């Protein structure tokens, strides 16, 4: 039986909360921020969003050892 390997890009992008929800960072947080309004940049400080149920199943397949 081969080892189960984690998809590293997936492991870097997603985290599991203590309650078991899957969270990810919003897009647009780091690149080309000079031209964005201050109000929009503050919205990025609320860092994470939850992932829907359909995507959660696929992410858990890609990264079964996600912590």
Kinemage of the C-alpha trace (Angstrom):
@kinemage 1
@onewidth
@group {chain A} dominant
@subgroup {mainchain}
@vectorlist {calphas} color= white
{ca unk a 1} P 0.000 0.000 0.000
{ca unk a 2} L 1.549 3.360 -1.010
{ca unk a 3} L 1.821 6.286 1.381
{ca unk a 4} L -0.891 8.929 1.368
{ca unk a 5} L 0.666 12.162 0.177
{ca unk a 6} L -0.642 15.615 0.970
{ca unk a 7} L -1.151 18.133 -1.837
{ca unk a 8} L 1.099 20.890 -0.468
{ca unk a 9} L -0.571 23.832 -2.214
{ca unk a 10} L -3.904 22.813 -0.674
{ca unk a 11} L -2.363 22.393 2.772
{ca unk a 12} L -0.953 25.942 2.633
{ca unk a 13} L -4.237 27.540 1.571
{ca unk a 14} L -6.676 25.930 4.012
{ca unk a 15} L -6.863 25.486 7.784
{ca unk a 16} L -9.279 23.534 9.960
{ca unk a 17} L -10.840 25.275 12.971
{ca unk a 18} L -11.348 23.669 16.363
{ca unk a 19} L -14.965 22.917 15.466
{ca unk a 20} L -13.928 21.214 12.232
{ca unk a 21} L -14.839 23.932 9.720
{ca unk a 22} L -12.524 24.553 6.786
{ca unk a 23} L -11.275 28.140 6.400
{ca unk a 24} L -9.397 29.964 3.648
{ca unk a 25} L -7.970 33.444 3.123
{ca unk a 26} L -9.833 35.855 0.890
{ca unk a 27} L -8.392 36.654 -2.513
{ca unk a 28} L -6.749 39.997 -3.290
{ca unk a 29} L -5.188 40.495 0.109
{ca unk a 30} L -1.550 40.919 -0.831
{ca unk a 31} L -1.136 41.881 -4.475
{ca unk a 32} L -1.564 45.419 -5.946
{ca unk a 33} L -2.879 46.950 -2.749
{ca unk a 34} L -1.720 50.518 -3.462
{ca unk a 35} L -4.561 51.226 -5.841
{ca unk a 36} L -7.266 49.795 -3.589
{ca unk a 37} L -9.297 52.057 -1.323
{ca unk a 38} L -8.483 52.104 2.372
{ca unk a 39} L -11.968 50.872 3.161
{ca unk a 40} L -11.517 47.811 0.965
{ca unk a 41} L -8.103 47.035 2.447
{ca unk a 42} L -9.560 47.070 5.958
{ca unk a 43} L -12.085 44.460 4.866
{ca unk a 44} L -9.184 42.081 4.133
{ca unk a 45} L -8.196 42.183 7.821
{ca unk a 46} L -11.173 39.972 8.531
{ca unk a 47} L -8.993 37.216 7.197
{ca unk a 48} L -10.966 34.084 6.590
{ca unk a 49} L -14.117 32.655 5.106
{ca unk a 50} L -15.599 29.212 5.511
{ca unk a 51} L -15.609 26.708 2.682
{ca unk a 52} L -18.860 25.186 1.436
{ca unk a 53} L -19.707 21.534 1.921
{ca unk a 54} L -19.160 20.521 -1.715
{ca unk a 55} L -15.610 21.881 -1.808
{ca unk a 56} L -14.778 20.533 1.650
{ca unk a 57} L -14.986 16.944 0.440
{ca unk a 58} L -12.501 17.552 -2.395
{ca unk a 59} L -10.088 19.484 -0.168
{ca unk a 60} L -10.056 16.677 2.394
{ca unk a 61} L -9.158 14.239 -0.401
{ca unk a 62} L -6.243 16.420 -1.489
{ca unk a 63} L -4.960 17.002 2.036
{ca unk a 64} L -6.088 14.198 4.347
{ca unk a 65} L -3.560 15.123 7.041
{ca unk a 66} L -4.613 18.790 7.177
{ca unk a 67} L -4.302 20.256 10.674
